[in-house]
């Protein structure tokens, strides 16, 4: 399968997390979390149009300063999504600097606070010409079951996890697309035309409804088809690639339920595995996931590949421990960010 989205996670199992996802043949990219960004190139950071923060603990947010430094002088608007009060955290970062010389610049940050409990989306703007003071704040209703972003070839969903503070997990999924089997079209004697686009639209957005379609033939006549039958004959669905990122949450039933919905059928599951089961008491105290818990989630959600990260530093002397615990409870592919083999 040719992926339209490519992920990069350069900080290994123990580094402060940042997942970079870029679009093939497109100029835009996104970041999930702003931990250590020093391994990304300036070009990569300048391509980043969207940032999705799980939460604003220091190990997930301190890299924003580097992101900001790279962008000073650029003419762009970066969209930052996060849990409630993210805009206050971004404001704190921005107001930590003196901006008396940027009044003629057009750099802007648009911050969207996502509150799944109140079902609201609060948007705040920070513009260089205003010294990056917050302005133009708007509040809109938001359905947490709907995408938080629909961006061309992909859309982004989120769920809120319990980490003694809201922590957002995200899925980034390519949209469903179809191509036309020209050979079958030729065998059926069908003439290309606007009806092909109509059939594609029906398939992608309206196929729950029954519909008949008159299709022109190369001989100059028309044939009537049931859209369901015709789409099976000439449309080739493209498999969608789904990337899920989940970190910093309690290993409890409510978080499990939310993750199972978000991660269902994921191709790649970037999964915090902070503690081993033997240290469950530490996981409970700090509300972090265990390797066994996330491996079980991946199994139940029918994930194809799990990529464990965010290991506790207590395992530096035995870095394969979390990977081995994942392998004991998940039989799919396991990504080893240290490039060693199990």
Secondary structure, 3 states (H helix, E strand, C coil): CCCCEEEECCCCCCCCCCEEEEECCCCCEEEECCCCCCCCCHHHHHHEEEEECCCCCHHHHCCHHHHHHHHCCCCCEEEEEEECCHHHHHHHHHCCCCCCCCCCCCCEEEEEEEECCCCEEEEEEEEHHHCCCEEEEEEEECCCCCCCEEECCEEEEEEEEECCCEEEEEEEEECCEEEECHHHHHHHCECCCHHHHHHHHHHHHCCCCCCEEEEEECCCCEEEEEHHHHHHHHEEEECCCEEEEECCCCCCHHHHHHHHHHHCCCCEEEEECCECHHHHHHHHHHCCCEHHHHHHHHHHCCCCEEEEECCCHHHHHHCCHHHHHHHHHCCCEEECCCCCCC
